[in-house]
Amino acid sequence: MTLPNEGEGAAHDEDLDGRGGRSGVDGGGDTSPRAPSRVSSGVVGGDGQRGAWSTNEEFAAYISDELHLHPLSSEYPKVFAAAPGVICKWRERFRSNMPLWRRLFKKQQVIKEIVEAVPVIDAVVKLVEGSELEHETFTILDLCCGKGYLSMLLSELLPAEKIS
């Protein structure tokens, strides 16, 4: 798994909860003790505003910091390292459709879904990438029992020639 090239994003990102609010950005509502993130330390937000990123690199760094606060990040380092790049791809693809981006990207929801899916993602990636048959393909069936984050993550992380 590799991170995508990180190009320039729009001048400002929507606040992370996708509704123009700041839930989860500056600790609002999350009182659990944890290491300081780039947002709480003031590193993110080139214009001094929390939640505003001028580049995908800044956005990916913020997401990476948030993901790496979870204990599973040490057990599944490849998946946790690749996830911010996937989210940046979604950001580039869907931000032109703001209602869709707002519905898709709610920081706490995305972080939760990624953390819950990590063991499955890791197992599927190992199965597909470890296949020794040259022309073997795999079919992934999404049973539509959620928002589809697992399928969306797999579609970005797996080699297209191995998936049908």
C-alpha positions in Angstrom: 0.0 0.0 0.0 1.3 3.4 -0.9 0.0 6.9 -0.2 -1.2 8.8 -3.2 0.6 11.9 -4.4 -0.6 14.8 -2.3 -1.5 17.8 -4.4 -2.9 21.1 -3.5 -6.3 21.2 -1.9 -8.8 24.1 -1.9 -7.9 27.1 0.1 -10.0 26.1 3.1 -11.6 22.9 4.2 -15.0 22.6 5.8 -14.9 22.2 9.5 -14.3 18.6 10.2 -17.8 17.6 11.4 -19.1 18.6 7.9 -21.8 20.8 9.4 -19.8 24.0 9.8 -19.3 23.2 13.5 -16.2 22.2 15.4 -17.2 19.0 17.2 -14.1 17.0 17.7 -11.7 19.6 16.2 -10.7 21.4 19.4 -11.7 18.8 21.9 -15.4 19.8 22.0 -17.1 16.7 23.4 -14.1 14.5 23.6 -12.7 14.6 27.1 -10.6 11.4 26.9 -6.9 12.0 27.7 -4.7 11.7 24.7 -1.6 13.0 23.1 -1.8 16.5 21.6 -2.8 16.6 18.0 -1.6 19.1 15.4 -4.8 21.0 15.9 -4.5 21.3 19.6 -0.9 22.3 19.3 -1.8 24.9 16.7 0.3 23.3 13.8 -2.6 22.8 11.4 -4.4 25.6 9.7 -2.1 27.8 7.6 -4.2 30.8 8.1 -4.4 30.3 11.9 -7.9 28.8 11.9 -8.4 25.4 13.2 -9.9 23.0 10.7 -8.7 25.0 7.7 -6.1 23.3 5.5 -4.6 24.7 2.4 -2.9 21.5 1.2 -3.7 17.8 1.2 -0.4 17.4 3.1 -1.7 19.4 6.0 -5.0 17.6 5.9 -3.3 14.2 5.7 -1.0 15.1 8.6 -4.0 16.0 10.8 -5.9 12.8 10.0 -2.7 10.7 10.5 -2.2 12.3 14.0 -5.8 11.5 14.9 -5.6 7.9 13.7 -2.2 7.3 15.4 -3.8 8.1 18.8 -5.6 4.8 18.6 -3.8 1.8 20.1 -4.4 -0.4 17.0 -2.1 1.9 15.0 0.9 0.0 16.3 -0.6 -3.4 15.3 -1.6 -2.4 11.8 0.9 0.3 10.8 0.5 -0.1 7.0 -3.2 0.4 7.1 -3.0 3.4 9.5 -0.3 4.9 7.3 -2.3 4.5 4.1 -5.7 5.7 5.5 -4.9 9.5 5.4 -3.9 9.3 1.7 -7.2 7.5 1.0 -9.2 10.2 2.8 -7.3 12.8 0.8 -8.3 11.1 -2.4 -11.9 11.3 -1.2 -11.5 14.9 -0.4 -10.2 15.7 -3.9 -12.9 13.6 -5.5 -15.9 14.7 -3.5 -15.3 18.3 -2.4 -16.8 19.7 -5.6 -20.1 18.2 -4.4 -20.2 19.8 -1.0 -23.5 18.1 0.2 -21.9 14.7 -0.6 -18.6 15.6 1.1 -20.4 16.8 4.2 -22.4 13.6 4.4 -19.4 11.4 3.8 -16.8 13.2 5.9 -17.5 13.6 9.5 -14.2 13.3 11.2 -15.3 11.3 14.2 -17.3 8.9 12.1 -14.5 8.3 9.6 -11.9 7.7 12.3 -14.3 5.3 14.0 -15.1 3.4 10.8 -11.4 3.1 9.8 -10.4 1.9 13.3 -13.2 -0.7 13.2 -12.3 -1.9 9.7 -8.5 -2.1 10.1 -8.3 -5.8 11.0 -10.5 -6.7 8.1 -8.7 -4.4 5.7 -5.3 -5.8 6.8 -6.5 -9.4 6.3 -8.0 -8.7 2.9 -5.0 -6.8 1.7 -2.7 -9.6 2.8 -4.9 -12.2 1.0 -5.1 -10.3 -2.2 -1.4 -9.1 -2.3 -0.2 -12.5 -1.2 -1.9 -14.4 -4.0 0.6 -16.3 -6.0 -1.7 -17.0 -8.9 -0.9 -14.5 -11.7 -4.4 -14.0 -13.0 -6.4 -14.7 -9.9 -9.0 -12.0 -9.1 -11.1 -11.5 -6.1 -14.7 -10.3 -5.9 -15.7 -8.2 -2.9 -19.3 -8.1 -2.1 -20.7 -5.2 0.0 -23.9 -6.2 1.7 -25.0 -2.6 2.3 -25.3 -2.8 6.0 -23.5 0.4 6.7 -22.2 3.6 5.0 -19.7 1.6 2.9 -16.5 2.9 4.4 -14.9 -0.6 4.4 -15.7 -1.1 0.7 -14.5 2.4 -0.2 -11.3 1.9 1.7 -10.6 -1.5 0.0 -11.4 0.0 -3.4 -8.6 2.5 -2.9 -6.1 0.2 -1.3 -6.3 -3.0 -3.4 -4.7 -3.3 -6.8 -7.4 -2.9 -9.5 -6.1 -5.8 -11.6 -6.8 -8.2 -8.7 -10.4 -7.1 -8.0 -13.4 -7.8 -10.1 
